[in-house]
Amino acid sequence: MDDPVDFDRVRGDRASIIIAKAIPKHKRAPPPPDNYTVALRKALLFFNAQKSGKLPKSNGIPWRGDSGLQDGSDLSDVKGGLVGGYYDAGDNSKFHFPMSFAMTMLSWSVIEYERKYREIGEYNHVRDLIKWGTDYLLLTFNSSATKIDKIYSQVGGSQNGSTTPDDHTCWQRPEDMDYDRPVQTTTTGPELAGEMAAAMAAASILFRDNNAYSKKLRKGAETVFAFARDGGRRNRYSRGNPFIEPYYNSTGYYDEYMWGSAWLFYATGNSSYLSLATNPGMSSNSKAFYMIPDLSVLSWDNKLPAAMLVLVRARLFLNPGYPYEDILKMYHNVTGLTMCSYLRRYNVFNFTQGGMIQLNHGKAQNLQYTANAAFLASIFADYLNETGVPGWYCGSNFMPISVLKDFATSQINYILGDNPAKMSYVVGFGKKFPRHVHHRAASIPKDRTKYSCSGGFRWRDAKTPNPHNITGAMVGGPDRFDKFKDVRSNYSYTEPTLAGNAGLVAALVSLTTSGGVGIDKNSIFAAVPPLYPVSPPPPPPWKP
């Protein structure tokens, strides 16, 4: 027989439970966000400030309004015109090549560090920023077709030496533009199309929770990549175009072939894209194995180091084996050597006395390259850490992962104020940052006065600080002597760019520990089916 239940004791226990639940528990406050998270939140706001088109009420930049609503309105094949997207820098031009690169970099960072973005409350924000860009890219070609014969490559801009009112000869807010904004069209352009494919393919992975939109992006990526690979369209998109060549001239397109095909492989699971990315002709034409220092520098023009790194990811975590292994192993070796080249001890690149790596031969606007290199080093360290590998070799010297993280943090810390000028080069971060940013919208007060094309130059040339801080903008940066001139008319020092800020965002999220550490190993492979190794060819018959 069961023991009798002591109901008085049960009632007493229940009472104590109720009392215990009623007593408020002392909740430990979450740790304050680290500096990288603080800077990251600001760096994302720069993209809000660069938006073109009809802005949502939630955009959050009070001195920006609707603009560019007539962009592409005379195009018969684009319903509603080319409205939306992002202004590139301190002018009012929409350059689709670097814009696409910026969207690819943002998407890559979210795919790898989704948990961090969620933990620090920026996940929905960064997704909205990416969608603002990819929605626009889908307008720039016939995204409902399977074959296209042209891409709209730019809106606005200027010609050197022009006296016609345009984005460079006028200093006006985007909201006040009253001059013609020509649309550039290209019927060739493997690098533009390859980068657009990368942007849409990467975003399709990010938006896999929205099946219809993800599918639309995937289809668009495949369509523009087919355009990129068309043998009859392999002239550079910028070649001979005076509106593009002086500003965002392309120097080659095989890096975009490798980059675009890598992202399409991850987005679609179609192994033909991996076959293309690991084709010996691809590495030969892109000079992947030449170890030319300039080709180790990631930029809007050169995707080679990032393309190899994102393919090394497949080797590390998928281990696809034959017939991809030989080339992937070489990409892995070159990626290791690229990381070695960033280290001061090997004297591949010069460093300023204050510690900034000089990745563009001591020329102006170096910080965009610095931020990109910091990201590559940081994420490679995270890849190695995820596989349980403690480091890599530079020649006979074994380098621990910490060396990569130390390099990345030293460069980002330099950008955030650990430099001889004690100047943060990210607007709004820290107490001392640029106040005369080369930026039309930020430099003109919101005083209900519409300044004419030439009348606005009084604000460019004013000695007073900008009336609006363009929060989160990373400026061009100091010179090779660590000197910085906070002068609005000198764009070399004070102009920010979309591509530069995208690299900064990626580096910051990789380094922050506010939302944890490490990458999401598997989400990038969601569309990739199991890769069963192809049987190697039989050996030739023995001959006497």
Buried (B, 14 or more C-beta within 10 A) or exposed (E): EEEEEEEEEEEEEEEEEEEEEEEEEEEEEEEEBBBBBBBBBBBBBBBBBBBBBEBEEEBEBEBBBEBBBEBBEEBEEBEEBBBBBBBBBBBBBBBBBBBBBBBBBBBBBBBBBBBBBBBBEBBEBBBBBBBBBBBBBBBBBBBEEEEBEBBBBBBBBBBEEEEEBBBBBBBBBBBBBEBEBBBBBBBBBBBBBBBBBBBBBBBBBBBBEBEEBBEBBBBBBBBBBBBBBBEEBEBBBBEEBBBBBEBBBBEBBBBBBBBBBBBBBBBBBBBEBBBBBBBEEBBEBBBBBEBEEEBBBBBBBBBBBBBBBBBBBBBBBBEBBEBBBEBBEBBBBBBBBBBBBBBEEEEBBEBBEBBBBBBBEEEBBBBBBBBBBBBBBBBBBBBBBBEEEEBBEBEEEEBEBEBBBBBBBBBBBBBBBBBBBEBBBBBBBBEEBBEBBBBBBBBBBBEEEEBEBEEBBEBBEBEEBBBBBBBBBBBBBBBBEBEBEBBBEBBBBBBBBBBBBBBBBBBBBBBBEBBEEBBBBEBBBEBBEEBEEEEEEEEEEEEE
